[in-house]
Each structure stands twice: as structure tokens, then as C-alpha cells.
Amino acid sequence: MTALSTWTPVCAVADLVPGRGVAALLPSGEQVAVFAVAGDVHAVSNVDPFTGAAVLSRGIVGDLGGVAVVASPMHKQHFDLRTGACVEDPATSVRVYPVRVADGVLAVGSP
């Protein structure tokens, strides 16, 4: 992974609703989808690679074989929240962003 030059504060961790996504805009113009799942926080690209629509933050969060995933609301492909890999099409993935929590505030990293 390349060095991070920017950490963008998104929200207070306490404001995240487990199992629901939040969309955020990074200074680079990239949209991220942030999820709190089973005590962990994940950030992936908000753009569905199959449709180009920025909708993953509105996806359905679930568990497939012990792996936290989000299902796109468009065509229901599942994306692993840890790796970004599409469960149904391993050749397709979404970008995963690092997250950190400091003083209760969630920040997303980008190069």
C-alpha cells in the first residue's frame, strides 16, 4: 500500500448504526461507503463497479460464510468488506480504504 497523505474525518464512531452504510466524499472526489459491522469499521468505494452508480452505502450488509459483505442494491452482487472482492465474480472488486479511530472520530485514509 502506498503512503497515506490524507486522513479525512467522516463522523463520530458512535453515530454509525451497525449494519447500515454511510457515504462520505474524500478531498480527492472519491466517494466511500463506511460500515460498522460486528465491532469493526470498514470503508470501501461507494461505486458499484457493475453499474457505475454510487450506491454501495445503501446496500444490504450481511454475512456469507463468516465474511462481512455488502450487497449492491442494484444487482445484488456481494462485496467482501475486508478485501473488496466480489463474491460472485472474483475478477471484479471495489477499492478498500484504511480506517482509523482517534478520540471517537472515524477517519478514512487516501493517498
Biopython code that builds the backbone (N, CA, C, O; Angstrom):
import numpy as np
from Bio.PDB.StructureBuilder import StructureBuilder

atoms = [
    (1, "MET", "N", (0.852, -1.175, 0.000)),
    (1, "MET", "CA", (0.000, 0.000, 0.000)),
    (1, "MET", "C", (0.900, 1.241, 0.000)),
    (1, "MET", "O", (1.951, 1.258, 0.640)),
    (2, "THR", "N", (0.481, 2.252, -0.709)),
    (2, "THR", "CA", (1.243, 3.493, -0.760)),
    (2, "THR", "C", (1.054, 4.275, 0.530)),
    (2, "THR", "O", (0.106, 4.042, 1.279)),
    (3, "ALA", "N", (1.959, 5.197, 0.775)),
    (3, "ALA", "CA", (1.851, 6.034, 1.971)),
    (3, "ALA", "C", (0.591, 6.888, 1.888)),
    (3, "ALA", "O", (0.207, 7.352, 0.815)),
    (4, "LEU", "N", (-0.034, 7.082, 3.024)),
    (4, "LEU", "CA", (-1.249, 7.890, 3.058)),
    (4, "LEU", "C", (-0.871, 9.340, 3.283)),
    (4, "LEU", "O", (-0.083, 9.664, 4.171)),
    (5, "SER", "N", (-1.443, 10.201, 2.469)),
    (5, "SER", "CA", (-1.162, 11.620, 2.635)),
    (5, "SER", "C", (-2.333, 12.343, 3.285)),
    (5, "SER", "O", (-2.182, 13.460, 3.780)),
    (6, "THR", "N", (-3.492, 11.711, 3.284)),
    (6, "THR", "CA", (-4.681, 12.380, 3.802)),
    (6, "THR", "C", (-5.528, 11.429, 4.640)),
    (6, "THR", "O", (-5.818, 10.309, 4.221)),
    (7, "TRP", "N", (-5.917, 11.881, 5.817)),
    (7, "TRP", "CA", (-6.923, 11.194, 6.630)),
    (7, "TRP", "C", (-8.112, 12.142, 6.699)),
    (7, "TRP", "O", (-7.992, 13.265, 7.189)),
    (8, "THR", "N", (-9.246, 11.691, 6.213)),
    (8, "THR", "CA", (-10.443, 12.528, 6.181)),
    (8, "THR", "C", (-11.390, 12.112, 7.298)),
    (8, "THR", "O", (-11.877, 10.981, 7.299)),
    (9, "PRO", "N", (-11.662, 13.003, 8.249)),
    (9, "PRO", "CA", (-12.657, 12.684, 9.277)),
    (9, "PRO", "C", (-14.032, 12.505, 8.623)),
    (9, "PRO", "O", (-14.434, 13.306, 7.779)),
    (10, "VAL", "N", (-14.738, 11.459, 9.017)),
    (10, "VAL", "CA", (-16.046, 11.168, 8.421)),
    (10, "VAL", "C", (-17.169, 11.433, 9.404)),
    (10, "VAL", "O", (-18.114, 12.160, 9.100)),
    (11, "CYS", "N", (-17.062, 10.837, 10.595)),
    (11, "CYS", "CA", (-18.126, 11.009, 11.591)),
    (11, "CYS", "C", (-17.642, 10.440, 12.916)),
    (11, "CYS", "O", (-16.590, 9.805, 12.988)),
    (12, "ALA", "N", (-18.412, 10.672, 13.947)),
    (12, "ALA", "CA", (-18.136, 10.026, 15.232)),
    (12, "ALA", "C", (-18.501, 8.553, 15.090)),
    (12, "ALA", "O", (-19.528, 8.216, 14.499)),
    (13, "VAL", "N", (-17.671, 7.691, 15.625)),
    (13, "VAL", "CA", (-17.960, 6.259, 15.543)),
    (13, "VAL", "C", (-19.317, 5.961, 16.173)),
    (13, "VAL", "O", (-20.039, 5.083, 15.700)),
    (14, "ALA", "N", (-19.666, 6.675, 17.224)),
    (14, "ALA", "CA", (-20.952, 6.463, 17.904)),
    (14, "ALA", "C", (-22.143, 6.788, 17.011)),
    (14, "ALA", "O", (-23.257, 6.339, 17.281)),
    (15, "ASP", "N", (-21.921, 7.565, 15.948)),
    (15, "ASP", "CA", (-23.013, 7.908, 15.035)),
    (15, "ASP", "C", (-23.306, 6.810, 14.022)),
    (15, "ASP", "O", (-24.356, 6.834, 13.379)),
    (16, "LEU", "N", (-22.404, 5.852, 13.866)),
    (16, "LEU", "CA", (-22.622, 4.762, 12.914)),
    (16, "LEU", "C", (-23.653, 3.790, 13.466)),
    (16, "LEU", "O", (-23.600, 3.405, 14.633)),
    (17, "VAL", "N", (-24.574, 3.407, 12.626)),
    (17, "VAL", "CA", (-25.584, 2.416, 13.001)),
    (17, "VAL", "C", (-25.102, 1.063, 12.478)),
    (17, "VAL", "O", (-24.926, 0.900, 11.270)),
    (18, "PRO", "N", (-24.886, 0.093, 13.364)),
    (18, "PRO", "CA", (-24.406, -1.214, 12.908)),
    (18, "PRO", "C", (-25.289, -1.777, 11.790)),
    (18, "PRO", "O", (-26.515, -1.798, 11.892)),
    (19, "GLY", "N", (-24.629, -2.232, 10.722)),
    (19, "GLY", "CA", (-25.350, -2.832, 9.607)),
    (19, "GLY", "C", (-25.878, -1.847, 8.583)),
    (19, "GLY", "O", (-26.498, -2.255, 7.601)),
    (20, "ARG", "N", (-25.646, -0.562, 8.790)),
    (20, "ARG", "CA", (-26.085, 0.456, 7.821)),
    (20, "ARG", "C", (-24.884, 1.226, 7.326)),
    (20, "ARG", "O", (-23.927, 1.450, 8.067)),
    (21, "GLY", "N", (-24.938, 1.630, 6.072)),
    (21, "GLY", "CA", (-23.827, 2.357, 5.480)),
    (21, "GLY", "C", (-23.983, 3.861, 5.569)),
    (21, "GLY", "O", (-25.081, 4.395, 5.721)),
    (22, "VAL", "N", (-22.835, 4.526, 5.468)),
    (22, "VAL", "CA", (-22.772, 5.978, 5.419)),
    (22, "VAL", "C", (-21.864, 6.331, 4.246)),
    (22, "VAL", "O", (-20.792, 5.743, 4.101)),
    (23, "ALA", "N", (-22.268, 7.270, 3.418)),
    (23, "ALA", "CA", (-21.434, 7.716, 2.304)),
    (23, "ALA", "C", (-20.658, 8.955, 2.733)),
    (23, "ALA", "O", (-21.158, 9.793, 3.483)),
    (24, "ALA", "N", (-19.423, 9.053, 2.241)),
    (24, "ALA", "CA", (-18.589, 10.218, 2.528)),
    (24, "ALA", "C", (-17.805, 10.571, 1.267)),
    (24, "ALA", "O", (-17.491, 9.708, 0.447)),
    (25, "LEU", "N", (-17.502, 11.848, 1.134)),
    (25, "LEU", "CA", (-16.734, 12.343, -0.001)),
    (25, "LEU", "C", (-15.332, 12.705, 0.473)),
    (25, "LEU", "O", (-15.166, 13.503, 1.396)),
    (26, "LEU", "N", (-14.328, 12.116, -0.161)),
    (26, "LEU", "CA", (-12.942, 12.417, 0.180)),
    (26, "LEU", "C", (-12.484, 13.653, -0.596)),
    (26, "LEU", "O", (-13.088, 13.995, -1.613)),
    (27, "PRO", "N", (-11.433, 14.326, -0.137)),
    (27, "PRO", "CA", (-10.941, 15.519, -0.837)),
    (27, "PRO", "C", (-10.582, 15.248, -2.299)),
    (27, "PRO", "O", (-10.626, 16.160, -3.125)),
    (28, "SER", "N", (-10.227, 14.002, -2.623)),
    (28, "SER", "CA", (-9.881, 13.628, -3.997)),
    (28, "SER", "C", (-11.093, 13.557, -4.912)),
    (28, "SER", "O", (-10.955, 13.435, -6.129)),
    (29, "GLY", "N", (-12.293, 13.636, -4.316)),
    (29, "GLY", "CA", (-13.525, 13.499, -5.087)),
    (29, "GLY", "C", (-14.072, 12.080, -5.088)),
    (29, "GLY", "O", (-15.155, 11.834, -5.618)),
    (30, "GLU", "N", (-13.331, 11.140, -4.497)),
    (30, "GLU", "CA", (-13.787, 9.756, -4.409)),
    (30, "GLU", "C", (-14.862, 9.632, -3.334)),
    (30, "GLU", "O", (-14.783, 10.265, -2.281)),
    (31, "GLN", "N", (-15.874, 8.797, -3.620)),
    (31, "GLN", "CA", (-16.909, 8.510, -2.635)),
    (31, "GLN", "C", (-16.597, 7.192, -1.958)),
    (31, "GLN", "O", (-16.225, 6.220, -2.615)),
    (32, "VAL", "N", (-16.750, 7.159, -0.640)),
    (32, "VAL", "CA", (-16.557, 5.921, 0.112)),
    (32, "VAL", "C", (-17.841, 5.560, 0.836)),
    (32, "VAL", "O", (-18.649, 6.420, 1.185)),
    (33, "ALA", "N", (-18.002, 4.268, 1.050)),
    (33, "ALA", "CA", (-19.108, 3.740, 1.839)),
    (33, "ALA", "C", (-18.498, 3.180, 3.118)),
    (33, "ALA", "O", (-17.590, 2.350, 3.061)),
    (34, "VAL", "N", (-18.986, 3.624, 4.261)),
    (34, "VAL", "CA", (-18.448, 3.219, 5.557)),
    (34, "VAL", "C", (-19.499, 2.384, 6.283)),
    (34, "VAL", "O", (-20.680, 2.728, 6.306)),
    (35, "PHE", "N", (-19.040, 1.274, 6.879)),
    (35, "PHE", "CA", (-19.951, 0.356, 7.562)),
    (35, "PHE", "C", (-19.380, -0.047, 8.914)),
    (35, "PHE", "O", (-18.175, -0.263, 9.043)),
    (36, "ALA", "N", (-20.235, -0.148, 9.916)),
    (36, "ALA", "CA", (-19.883, -0.723, 11.211)),
    (36, "ALA", "C", (-20.536, -2.100, 11.262)),
    (36, "ALA", "O", (-21.757, -2.231, 11.185)),
    (37, "VAL", "N", (-19.695, -3.123, 11.392)),
    (37, "VAL", "CA", (-20.189, -4.498, 11.385)),
    (37, "VAL", "C", (-19.474, -5.294, 12.468)),
    (37, "VAL", "O", (-18.249, -5.417, 12.450)),
    (38, "ALA", "N", (-20.230, -5.825, 13.395)),
    (38, "ALA", "CA", (-19.696, -6.706, 14.447)),
    (38, "ALA", "C", (-18.481, -6.102, 15.145)),
    (38, "ALA", "O", (-17.489, -6.794, 15.378)),
    (39, "GLY", "N", (-18.556, -4.818, 15.477)),
    (39, "GLY", "CA", (-17.477, -4.168, 16.203)),
    (39, "GLY", "C", (-16.333, -3.668, 15.345)),
    (39, "GLY", "O", (-15.414, -3.032, 15.859)),
    (40, "ASP", "N", (-16.365, -3.939, 14.058)),
    (40, "ASP", "CA", (-15.334, -3.465, 13.144)),
    (40, "ASP", "C", (-15.912, -2.370, 12.258)),
    (40, "ASP", "O", (-17.122, -2.306, 12.043)),
    (41, "VAL", "N", (-15.038, -1.510, 11.747)),
    (41, "VAL", "CA", (-15.455, -0.469, 10.807)),
    (41, "VAL", "C", (-14.723, -0.707, 9.499)),
    (41, "VAL", "O", (-13.518, -0.959, 9.491)),
    (42, "HIS", "N", (-15.452, -0.626, 8.391)),
    (42, "HIS", "CA", (-14.897, -0.868, 7.061)),
    (42, "HIS", "C", (-15.233, 0.304, 6.152)),
    (42, "HIS", "O", (-16.267, 0.953, 6.312)),
    (43, "ALA", "N", (-14.341, 0.568, 5.192)),
    (43, "ALA", "CA", (-14.608, 1.589, 4.176)),
    (43, "ALA", "C", (-14.226, 1.030, 2.815)),
    (43, "ALA", "O", (-13.111, 0.547, 2.617)),
    (44, "VAL", "N", (-15.168, 1.101, 1.878)),
    (44, "VAL", "CA", (-14.932, 0.656, 0.505)),
    (44, "VAL", "C", (-15.439, 1.740, -0.442)),
    (44, "VAL", "O", (-16.147, 2.657, -0.027)),
    (45, "SER", "N", (-15.076, 1.627, -1.698)),
    (45, "SER", "CA", (-15.599, 2.560, -2.688)),
    (45, "SER", "C", (-17.118, 2.497, -2.676)),
    (45, "SER", "O", (-17.694, 1.420, -2.525)),
    (46, "ASN", "N", (-17.759, 3.624, -2.831)),
    (46, "ASN", "CA", (-19.221, 3.662, -2.859)),
    (46, "ASN", "C", (-19.763, 3.309, -4.238)),
    (46, "ASN", "O", (-20.972, 3.133, -4.395)),
    (47, "VAL", "N", (-18.894, 3.202, -5.238)),
    (47, "VAL", "CA", (-19.334, 2.989, -6.621)),
    (47, "VAL", "C", (-19.424, 1.498, -6.941)),
    (47, "VAL", "O", (-18.453, 0.757, -6.791)),
    (48, "ASP", "N", (-20.598, 1.075, -7.381)),
    (48, "ASP", "CA", (-20.831, -0.298, -7.829)),
    (48, "ASP", "C", (-20.098, -0.467, -9.164)),
    (48, "ASP", "O", (-20.432, 0.223, -10.127)),
    (49, "PRO", "N", (-19.103, -1.371, -9.247)),
    (49, "PRO", "CA", (-18.339, -1.497, -10.480)),
    (49, "PRO", "C", (-19.134, -2.075, -11.658)),
    (49, "PRO", "O", (-18.717, -1.946, -12.809)),
    (50, "PHE", "N", (-20.258, -2.701, -11.379)),
    (50, "PHE", "CA", (-21.060, -3.271, -12.453)),
    (50, "PHE", "C", (-21.970, -2.240, -13.115)),
    (50, "PHE", "O", (-22.312, -2.376, -14.289)),
    (51, "THR", "N", (-22.361, -1.209, -12.364)),
    (51, "THR", "CA", (-23.292, -0.217, -12.923)),
    (51, "THR", "C", (-22.716, 1.194, -12.972)),
    (51, "THR", "O", (-23.207, 2.039, -13.720)),
    (52, "GLY", "N", (-21.681, 1.450, -12.183)),
    (52, "GLY", "CA", (-21.115, 2.790, -12.109)),
    (52, "GLY", "C", (-21.899, 3.718, -11.198)),
    (52, "GLY", "O", (-21.561, 4.895, -11.072)),
    (53, "ALA", "N", (-22.935, 3.202, -10.565)),
    (53, "ALA", "CA", (-23.760, 4.011, -9.663)),
    (53, "ALA", "C", (-23.130, 4.053, -8.270)),
    (53, "ALA", "O", (-22.626, 3.041, -7.782)),
    (54, "ALA", "N", (-23.160, 5.212, -7.640)),
    (54, "ALA", "CA", (-22.612, 5.385, -6.291)),
    (54, "ALA", "C", (-23.679, 5.009, -5.270)),
    (54, "ALA", "O", (-24.371, 5.873, -4.730)),
    (55, "VAL", "N", (-23.805, 3.700, -5.010)),
    (55, "VAL", "CA", (-24.918, 3.205, -4.196)),
    (55, "VAL", "C", (-24.545, 2.188, -3.117)),
    (55, "VAL", "O", (-25.420, 1.757, -2.366)),
    (56, "LEU", "N", (-23.282, 1.793, -3.019)),
    (56, "LEU", "CA", (-22.963, 0.714, -2.075)),
    (56, "LEU", "C", (-23.270, 1.073, -0.632)),
    (56, "LEU", "O", (-23.545, 0.189, 0.179)),
    (57, "SER", "N", (-23.227, 2.364, -0.296)),
    (57, "SER", "CA", (-23.552, 2.760, 1.083)),
    (57, "SER", "C", (-25.010, 2.456, 1.424)),
    (57, "SER", "O", (-25.383, 2.408, 2.596)),
    (58, "ARG", "N", (-25.821, 2.253, 0.403)),
    (58, "ARG", "CA", (-27.236, 1.904, 0.612)),
    (58, "ARG", "C", (-27.489, 0.411, 0.492)),
    (58, "ARG", "O", (-28.635, -0.039, 0.504)),
    (59, "GLY", "N", (-26.397, -0.360, 0.374)),
    (59, "GLY", "CA", (-26.520, -1.802, 0.204)),
    (59, "GLY", "C", (-26.932, -2.513, 1.477)),
    (59, "GLY", "O", (-26.995, -1.928, 2.558)),
    (60, "ILE", "N", (-27.209, -3.790, 1.312)),
    (60, "ILE", "CA", (-27.618, -4.638, 2.429)),
    (60, "ILE", "C", (-26.379, -5.313, 2.997)),
    (60, "ILE", "O", (-25.661, -6.007, 2.277)),
    (61, "VAL", "N", (-26.128, -5.111, 4.278)),
    (61, "VAL", "CA", (-24.968, -5.692, 4.939)),
    (61, "VAL", "C", (-25.353, -7.059, 5.482)),
    (61, "VAL", "O", (-26.435, -7.243, 6.038)),
    (62, "GLY", "N", (-24.447, -8.012, 5.309)),
    (62, "GLY", "CA", (-24.725, -9.354, 5.793)),
    (62, "GLY", "C", (-23.459, -10.137, 6.026)),
    (62, "GLY", "O", (-22.364, -9.578, 6.092)),
    (63, "ASP", "N", (-23.623, -11.443, 6.150)),
    (63, "ASP", "CA", (-22.533, -12.355, 6.440)),
    (63, "ASP", "C", (-22.677, -13.552, 5.514)),
    (63, "ASP", "O", (-23.719, -14.208, 5.493)),
    (64, "LEU", "N", (-21.634, -13.832, 4.754)),
    (64, "LEU", "CA", (-21.616, -15.028, 3.901)),
    (64, "LEU", "C", (-20.461, -15.903, 4.360)),
    (64, "LEU", "O", (-19.298, -15.579, 4.119)),
    (65, "GLY", "N", (-20.774, -16.997, 5.011)),
    (65, "GLY", "CA", (-19.744, -17.907, 5.489)),
    (65, "GLY", "C", (-18.760, -17.277, 6.451)),
    (65, "GLY", "O", (-17.571, -17.596, 6.423)),
    (66, "GLY", "N", (-19.241, -16.387, 7.303)),
    (66, "GLY", "CA", (-18.384, -15.749, 8.284)),
    (66, "GLY", "C", (-17.657, -14.515, 7.776)),
    (66, "GLY", "O", (-16.827, -13.946, 8.485)),
    (67, "VAL", "N", (-17.964, -14.095, 6.546)),
    (67, "VAL", "CA", (-17.329, -12.918, 5.949)),
    (67, "VAL", "C", (-18.353, -11.793, 5.856)),
    (67, "VAL", "O", (-19.443, -11.979, 5.315)),
    (68, "ALA", "N", (-17.998, -10.623, 6.387)),
    (68, "ALA", "CA", (-18.880, -9.459, 6.310)),
    (68, "ALA", "C", (-18.899, -8.942, 4.879)),
    (68, "ALA", "O", (-17.848, -8.700, 4.286)),
    (69, "VAL", "N", (-20.102, -8.773, 4.322)),
    (69, "VAL", "CA", (-20.261, -8.327, 2.939)),
    (69, "VAL", "C", (-21.328, -7.250, 2.857)),
    (69, "VAL", "O", (-22.148, -7.086, 3.761)),
    (70, "VAL", "N", (-21.296, -6.516, 1.740)),
    (70, "VAL", "CA", (-22.389, -5.615, 1.397)),
    (70, "VAL", "C", (-22.897, -6.049, 0.031)),
    (70, "VAL", "O", (-22.111, -6.300, -0.883)),
    (71, "ALA", "N", (-24.211, -6.137, -0.101)),
    (71, "ALA", "CA", (-24.838, -6.480, -1.376)),
    (71, "ALA", "C", (-25.273, -5.197, -2.057)),
    (71, "ALA", "O", (-25.981, -4.380, -1.469)),
    (72, "SER", "N", (-24.848, -5.025, -3.292)),
    (72, "SER", "CA", (-25.231, -3.833, -4.033)),
    (72, "SER", "C", (-26.744, -3.785, -4.184)),
    (72, "SER", "O", (-27.367, -4.807, -4.473)),
    (73, "PRO", "N", (-27.341, -2.617, -3.994)),
    (73, "PRO", "CA", (-28.790, -2.519, -4.179)),
    (73, "PRO", "C", (-29.203, -2.591, -5.653)),
    (73, "PRO", "O", (-30.391, -2.694, -5.961)),
    (74, "MET", "N", (-28.236, -2.536, -6.552)),
    (74, "MET", "CA", (-28.560, -2.565, -7.983)),
    (74, "MET", "C", (-28.843, -3.993, -8.467)),
    (74, "MET", "O", (-29.973, -4.315, -8.833)),
    (75, "HIS", "N", (-27.815, -4.842, -8.466)),
    (75, "HIS", "CA", (-27.977, -6.204, -8.982)),
    (75, "HIS", "C", (-27.623, -7.276, -7.964)),
    (75, "HIS", "O", (-27.542, -8.460, -8.295)),
    (76, "LYS", "N", (-27.413, -6.854, -6.729)),
    (76, "LYS", "CA", (-27.222, -7.741, -5.568)),
    (76, "LYS", "C", (-25.903, -8.505, -5.536)),
    (76, "LYS", "O", (-25.816, -9.516, -4.839)),
    (77, "GLN", "N", (-24.865, -8.064, -6.264)),
    (77, "GLN", "CA", (-23.561, -8.688, -6.091)),
    (77, "GLN", "C", (-23.053, -8.356, -4.695)),
    (77, "GLN", "O", (-23.297, -7.270, -4.170)),
    (78, "HIS", "N", (-22.342, -9.315, -4.102)),
    (78, "HIS", "CA", (-21.816, -9.153, -2.747)),
    (78, "HIS", "C", (-20.339, -8.803, -2.797)),
    (78, "HIS", "O", (-19.578, -9.398, -3.560)),
    (79, "PHE", "N", (-19.931, -7.822, -1.973)),
    (79, "PHE", "CA", (-18.536, -7.413, -1.891)),
    (79, "PHE", "C", (-18.025, -7.622, -0.475)),
    (79, "PHE", "O", (-18.633, -7.170, 0.495)),
    (80, "ASP", "N", (-16.889, -8.320, -0.372)),
    (80, "ASP", "CA", (-16.234, -8.576, 0.906)),
    (80, "ASP", "C", (-15.767, -7.228, 1.470)),
    (80, "ASP", "O", (-15.024, -6.510, 0.802)),
    (81, "LEU", "N", (-16.186, -6.884, 2.666)),
    (81, "LEU", "CA", (-15.833, -5.591, 3.243)),
    (81, "LEU", "C", (-14.366, -5.511, 3.675)),
    (81, "LEU", "O", (-13.852, -4.414, 3.895)),
    (82, "ARG", "N", (-13.694, -6.644, 3.798)),
    (82, "ARG", "CA", (-12.272, -6.640, 4.167)),
    (82, "ARG", "C", (-11.370, -6.476, 2.958)),
    (82, "ARG", "O", (-10.366, -5.767, 3.019)),
    (83, "THR", "N", (-11.729, -7.138, 1.842)),
    (83, "THR", "CA", (-10.849, -7.178, 0.673)),
    (83, "THR", "C", (-11.403, -6.426, -0.532)),
    (83, "THR", "O", (-10.647, -6.056, -1.430)),
    (84, "GLY", "N", (-12.712, -6.197, -0.560)),
    (84, "GLY", "CA", (-13.351, -5.556, -1.702)),
    (84, "GLY", "C", (-13.723, -6.520, -2.821)),
    (84, "GLY", "O", (-14.369, -6.118, -3.789)),
    (85, "ALA", "N", (-13.329, -7.780, -2.706)),
    (85, "ALA", "CA", (-13.588, -8.763, -3.763)),
    (85, "ALA", "C", (-15.083, -9.051, -3.911)),
    (85, "ALA", "O", (-15.819, -9.135, -2.928)),
    (86, "CYS", "N", (-15.505, -9.200, -5.156)),
    (86, "CYS", "CA", (-16.893, -9.584, -5.431)),
    (86, "CYS", "C", (-17.016, -11.094, -5.255)),
    (86, "CYS", "O", (-16.241, -11.851, -5.840)),
    (87, "VAL", "N", (-17.964, -11.527, -4.470)),
    (87, "VAL", "CA", (-18.152, -12.952, -4.195)),
    (87, "VAL", "C", (-18.552, -13.691, -5.471)),
    (87, "VAL", "O", (-18.061, -14.791, -5.725)),
    (88, "GLU", "N", (-19.423, -13.111, -6.262)),
    (88, "GLU", "CA", (-19.926, -13.783, -7.458)),
    (88, "GLU", "C", (-18.971, -13.699, -8.659)),
    (88, "GLU", "O", (-19.044, -14.530, -9.564)),
    (89, "ASP", "N", (-18.086, -12.712, -8.668)),
    (89, "ASP", "CA", (-17.163, -12.511, -9.794)),
    (89, "ASP", "C", (-15.808, -12.077, -9.233)),
    (89, "ASP", "O", (-15.542, -10.880, -9.119)),
    (90, "PRO", "N", (-14.946, -13.042, -8.880)),
    (90, "PRO", "CA", (-13.670, -12.717, -8.244)),
    (90, "PRO", "C", (-12.755, -11.807, -9.077)),
    (90, "PRO", "O", (-11.804, -11.239, -8.539)),
    (91, "ALA", "N", (-13.024, -11.663, -10.362)),
    (91, "ALA", "CA", (-12.220, -10.774, -11.207)),
    (91, "ALA", "C", (-12.593, -9.306, -10.993)),
    (91, "ALA", "O", (-11.910, -8.411, -11.491)),
    (92, "THR", "N", (-13.677, -9.060, -10.253)),
    (92, "THR", "CA", (-14.164, -7.703, -10.020)),
    (92, "THR", "C", (-14.071, -7.385, -8.535)),
    (92, "THR", "O", (-14.316, -8.246, -7.690)),
    (93, "SER", "N", (-13.719, -6.156, -8.228)),
    (93, "SER", "CA", (-13.628, -5.753, -6.820)),
    (93, "SER", "C", (-13.866, -4.252, -6.693)),
    (93, "SER", "O", (-13.891, -3.521, -7.683)),
    (94, "VAL", "N", (-14.037, -3.819, -5.459)),
    (94, "VAL", "CA", (-14.117, -2.396, -5.147)),
    (94, "VAL", "C", (-12.902, -2.062, -4.296)),
    (94, "VAL", "O", (-12.348, -2.931, -3.622)),
    (95, "ARG", "N", (-12.497, -0.820, -4.330)),
    (95, "ARG", "CA", (-11.348, -0.386, -3.556)),
    (95, "ARG", "C", (-11.682, -0.399, -2.069)),
    (95, "ARG", "O", (-12.785, -0.027, -1.670)),
    (96, "VAL", "N", (-10.740, -0.822, -1.267)),
    (96, "VAL", "CA", (-10.857, -0.820, 0.194)),
    (96, "VAL", "C", (-9.976, 0.311, 0.716)),
    (96, "VAL", "O", (-8.845, 0.486, 0.262)),
    (97, "TYR", "N", (-10.494, 1.067, 1.661)),
    (97, "TYR", "CA", (-9.769, 2.193, 2.246)),
    (97, "TYR", "C", (-9.430, 1.886, 3.696)),
    (97, "TYR", "O", (-10.229, 1.272, 4.402)),
    (98, "PRO", "N", (-8.254, 2.308, 4.146)),
    (98, "PRO", "CA", (-7.928, 2.127, 5.566)),
    (98, "PRO", "C", (-8.765, 3.079, 6.419)),
    (98, "PRO", "O", (-9.121, 4.177, 5.990)),
    (99, "VAL", "N", (-9.062, 2.640, 7.615)),
    (99, "VAL", "CA", (-9.805, 3.479, 8.564)),
    (99, "VAL", "C", (-9.026, 3.543, 9.871)),
    (99, "VAL", "O", (-8.267, 2.634, 10.205)),
    (100, "ARG", "N", (-9.228, 4.625, 10.597)),
    (100, "ARG", "CA", (-8.656, 4.731, 11.936)),
    (100, "ARG", "C", (-9.640, 5.507, 12.801)),
    (100, "ARG", "O", (-10.437, 6.309, 12.313)),
    (101, "VAL", "N", (-9.558, 5.242, 14.091)),
    (101, "VAL", "CA", (-10.406, 5.923, 15.057)),
    (101, "VAL", "C", (-9.503, 6.606, 16.066)),
    (101, "VAL", "O", (-8.636, 5.975, 16.671)),
    (102, "ALA", "N", (-9.714, 7.895, 16.240)),
    (102, "ALA", "CA", (-8.960, 8.651, 17.228)),
    (102, "ALA", "C", (-9.927, 9.576, 17.950)),
    (102, "ALA", "O", (-10.652, 10.345, 17.318)),
    (103, "ASP", "N", (-9.937, 9.500, 19.261)),
    (103, "ASP", "CA", (-10.830, 10.312, 20.085)),
    (103, "ASP", "C", (-12.290, 10.152, 19.671)),
    (103, "ASP", "O", (-13.068, 11.105, 19.714)),
    (104, "GLY", "N", (-12.650, 8.929, 19.269)),
    (104, "GLY", "CA", (-14.030, 8.641, 18.904)),
    (104, "GLY", "C", (-14.437, 9.072, 17.517)),
    (104, "GLY", "O", (-15.599, 8.905, 17.145)),
    (105, "VAL", "N", (-13.504, 9.632, 16.720)),
    (105, "VAL", "CA", (-13.824, 10.080, 15.367)),
    (105, "VAL", "C", (-13.233, 9.109, 14.354)),
    (105, "VAL", "O", (-12.054, 8.761, 14.421)),
    (106, "LEU", "N", (-14.063, 8.679, 13.421)),
    (106, "LEU", "CA", (-13.635, 7.785, 12.351)),
    (106, "LEU", "C", (-13.062, 8.604, 11.213)),
    (106, "LEU", "O", (-13.675, 9.574, 10.768)),
    (107, "ALA", "N", (-11.877, 8.212, 10.735)),
    (107, "ALA", "CA", (-11.259, 8.868, 9.582)),
    (107, "ALA", "C", (-10.926, 7.813, 8.540)),
    (107, "ALA", "O", (-10.587, 6.680, 8.882)),
    (108, "VAL", "N", (-11.023, 8.186, 7.266)),
    (108, "VAL", "CA", (-10.716, 7.309, 6.151)),
    (108, "VAL", "C", (-9.453, 7.817, 5.476)),
    (108, "VAL", "O", (-9.320, 9.015, 5.224)),
    (109, "GLY", "N", (-8.523, 6.914, 5.181)),
    (109, "GLY", "CA", (-7.264, 7.283, 4.565)),
    (109, "GLY", "C", (-7.306, 7.179, 3.063)),
    (109, "GLY", "O", (-7.993, 6.323, 2.505)),
    (110, "SER", "N", (-6.564, 8.057, 2.405)),
    (110, "SER", "CA", (-6.421, 8.010, 0.947)),
    (110, "SER", "C", (-5.049, 8.555, 0.583)),
    (110, "SER", "O", (-4.494, 9.381, 1.308)),
    (111, "PRO", "N", (-4.494, 8.095, -0.546)),
    (111, "PRO", "CA", (-3.160, 8.564, -0.961)),
    (111, "PRO", "C", (-3.207, 10.006, -1.443)),
    (111, "PRO", "O", (-2.179, 10.562, -1.829)),
]
sb = StructureBuilder()
sb.init_structure("model")
sb.init_model(0)
sb.init_chain("A")
sb.init_seg("    ")
for serial, (resi, resn, name, xyz) in enumerate(atoms, 1):
    if name == "N":
        sb.init_residue(resn, " ", resi, " ")
    sb.init_atom(name, np.array(xyz, "f"), 0.0, 1.0, " ", f" {name:<3s}", serial, name[0])
structure = sb.get_structure()
